[in-house]
Amino acid sequence: MAPPRWAPPRWALRAAQGAVALLPLFLLHARALAEVAVATADLVFLWQMAATRSWRWLRAPEVLPGLLFWAWQLICSLPGHAAGGMPAFIQALASIRWFLLIPALSRVVLAEEAVQTWFMRMLTVAVLYIGGNVWLQQFTGFDLWEFRRWADGSLTGPFYEPRASAPLVRMLFPVLLPWVARARLAGATVLLLLTVVTMVLIGQRMPVLLLLLGLATTALLLPRLRKLALGFLVLVPLLVLGTVLFSPQAHHRLVTLFANTMLHFPDSPYGSLYLRALAMAQNHPWLGWGFDGFRHACADPQNFRAFPELGQHLVAGGGAGICNIHPHNIYFEALTNAGLPGLVFFAAAVLAWMLVTGRGLWRGATTPEQTLRAGVLVAILVHFWPIASSSSAFDVYTSGIGYMMAGFGVALARAAPAARGA
């Protein structure tokens, strides 16, 4: 059958596929190129759907909740209500690109196995690039870009500031698990040990906790690796405690600072942000404050409230002094942007991406295809885990990885033998 007359030409599809294949690398250093890649994928997808007059994808479970969140957030960001005015409305309008990326990748751009293979190769390059620079900095004091350790001793990898762990923990499981599953016990143990030592040496607290979450999920999904993953779940805390012997600076960040934060969490910087988000939600429970509402309304005195019943003792919840550009949790951000309905839509979107990606995996992943998909499912869970400090829900460098993984996971699920009726 001939393609529709107005279908995108082959060169447009290839351009989108090439851009997306390089997206894991763009998300490390090239924000503008990452945005171009996402926009290209979305536009080619919409072009293809319009040419074929195919709109059933709008009702797909992995698409509809995200679009509902976007539409509701757009309503909440109307000028006259949104704390950020017209700029907030424009940003809310543009945020649709992330929710279109999931069907764009799964139905058009990453639908071909050859393109999925190239995407995985670039994902592997990105993981090796971060890890290699971490170890280069550990041994020589410099990375390939001649960046030194951060002032507190953190290993920054190929970045100027300490952010190597965030992309690494979100990308490594789809790369790591297929290799570990194919290797003999000794090789699998070495690969996992190298991974956890790298994460611990970098010295960022939340990514190490997310690594533990990923290992626990791996034990659940991959019977063949269950004992090994459980063993490393025990080893990682011991390794963290052992940093007092071989990396005192990492021990200070991973153990001392973490313990102090947890002991006084309601009055800690993170606890203060979360409780301020809760106060903002109490004031605007249904429509929120519009896109980027936390940035614009955190310092509004009407939101100054302490929560002594939750253990907070800061006067007026810390006033304007505790404010940041976002609440450092993607679900609190959805809540402050779009109220309770927005929170429900956003959580439903995340759950749908995970359920579709994990289709058929809950009885245990055994085939190479299932192992790769299990790794992507772990990556999605790690990024969207609700009990975590995080970057903004719409940050390109970090959250862009989460949306990319969701689209890749749905693409793999749609291409799985069971999905093809095999």
C-alpha positions, 0 to 999 in steps of 0.5 A, spaced: 500 500 500 502 506 498 503 511 503 498 517 504 500 523 500 501 528 505 505 523 509 512 525 512 518 524 507 523 518 509 528 523 510 524 527 515 523 520 519 530 518 519 532 525 521 527 524 527 530 517 528 537 520 528 536 525 533 533 521 538 538 516 537 543 521 540 538 524 545 542 520 551 548 524 549 544 531 548 541 530 555 548 530 558 551 537 555 547 540 549 540 542 552 538 546 545 540 540 541 535 535 546 530 540 545 530 540 537 531 532 538 524 532 542 521 537 537 523 533 531 520 527 534 514 530 536 512 534 529 514 528 525 509 524 529 504 529 529 505 529 521 504 522 520 498 521 525 495 527 521 497 524 514 494 517 516 488 520 520 489 516 526 487 519 532 486 513 536 492 514 540 489 519 544 485 514 548 491 510 549 492 508 557 500 511 556 497 517 553 491 520 555 493 521 563 499 525 561 495 529 556 489 530 561 495 533 566 497 538 560 490 540 559 489 541 566 495 545 568 494 549 562 487 551 565 491 553 571 496 557 568 491 562 565 493 569 565 489 572 571 490 566 575 497 563 574 502 566 579 507 567 573 502 570 569 503 570 561 510 567 561 507 561 565 501 560 560 506 559 555 511 555 558 505 550 560 503 550 553 510 548 551 510 542 556 506 538 551 512 536 548 514 531 554 507 528 554 507 527 546 514 524 546 511 518 549 507 516 543 512 519 538 517 514 540 513 508 541 509 509 535 513 512 530 520 514 532 523 508 536 518 503 532 524 499 528 528 494 532 534 497 528 533 504 531 532 501 538 539 498 537 542 505 535 539 508 541 541 503 546 548 504 543 548 511 544 545 510 551 551 505 553 556 510 550 553 516 555 553 511 561 560 509 559 562 517 558 559 519 565 563 513 569 569 513 565 570 521 567 568 519 574 574 514 575 579 519 571 577 524 576 578 519 582 585 517 579 588 524 576 584 529 579 581 532 572 576 529 567 576 530 560 574 537 560 579 538 566 574 539 571 576 538 578 573 535 584 567 540 587 569 544 593 566 539 598 570 533 594 564 530 590 566 527 583 563 531 578 564 526 572 564 530 566 560 536 569 562 542 572 558 541 578 556 535 582 550 532 578 554 526 575 549 521 579 543 524 577 543 522 569 547 516 571 542 512 576 537 514 571 541 511 565 545 505 567 540 499 569 537 498 561 545 498 559 547 494 566 542 489 566 542 485 559 550 485 560 549 482 567 544 477 565 548 474 560 555 474 564 557 468 568 557 469 576 564 472 576 563 477 571 556 479 573 559 480 580 564 485 577 560 489 573 555 490 579 561 492 584 564 497 579 557 500 578 555 501 586 563 503 587 562 508 582 555 511 585 558 511 592 565 514 590 561 520 586 558 521 593 551 524 592 545 521 597 539 521 593 542 517 587 545 512 592 538 511 595 535 510 588 540 505 586 538 501 592 531 502 589 533 499 582 537 493 585 531 491 589 526 492 583 531 488 579 531 482 584 523 482 584 523 482 576 529 478 574 529 471 578 536 469 575 539 475 578 535 475 585 540 472 589 546 477 586 541 483 587 539 482 594 547 481 596 548 487 593 543 490 597 546 488 603 553 490 600 551 497 598 550 500 605 556 496 608 560 500 602 557 507 604 559 506 611 566 503 609 567 510 606 570 513 612 576 509 611 577 510 603 573 516 602 572 521 608 569 526 604 564 521 601 562 519 608 561 526 610 556 527 605 553 520 605 552 518 612 553 524 616 549 529 612 544 524 611 543 522 618 543 530 620 537 531 615 533 525 617 533 527 624 531 534 623 527 533 616 521 538 617 526 543 619 531 541 613 532 545 607 528 539 603 523 538 609 521 546 609 520 546 601 515 540 602 511 543 607 511 550 603 508 546 597 503 543 602 501 550 605 501 552 598 496 547 596 492 548 602 491 555 599 489 553 592 487 546 592 484 545 585 487 550 581 494 550 584 498 556 582 500 555 575 506 553 571 512 554 575 507 556 581 512 554 586 518 559 584 513 565 583 509 564 590 513 560 595 515 567 597 508 570 598 506 571 605 500 568 605 504 561 604 508 562 610 506 557 615 509 552 620 507 545 621 508 543 628 504 537 628 509 535 623 515 536 627 516 543 624 519 548 628 521 554 623 517 560 624 512 561 619 515 555 616 522 559 614 519 565 611 521 567 604 528 564 606 527 557 605 524 558 597 527 555 591 525 555 584 521 548 585 520 544 591 525 539 589 519 533 588 516 532 582 509 530 585 509 536 589 511 540 583 505 537 580 501 539 586 503 546 586 502 547 579 495 544 578 492 542 584 489 536 586 487 534 580 493 535 576 497 531 581 492 525 580 493 526 572 500 526 573 501 520 578 496 516 573 500 518 567 507 515 570 503 509 573 500 508 566 507 508 563 510 503 568 504 498 567 505 498 559 512 498 560 512 492 565 506 488 561 508 481 562 514 482 566 511 481 573 512 473 573 519 474 572 523 477 566 527 471 562 528 473 555 533 478 553 527 482 550 524 482 557 531 483 561 532 490 557 525 492 558 526 490 565 532 495 565 528 500 562 522 499 567 527 500 573 529 506 570 522 509 569 521 507 577 528 510 579 526 517 576 519 517 578 519 514 585 515 519 589 519 519 595 525 522 593 528 529 592 529 531 585 530 536 579 524 540 576 518 535 573 520 539 566 527 540 567 531 538 560 537 535 563 534 530 568 526 529 567 528 529 560 531 522 561 525 520 565 520 522 559 525 519 554 525 512 558 518 512 558 517 513 551 523 507 550 519 503 555 512 503 551 516 502 544 519 496 547 513 493 550 509 495 543 514 491 539 514 485 544 512 478 541 506 478 546 504 485 543 505 483 536 500 477 537 506 472 537 
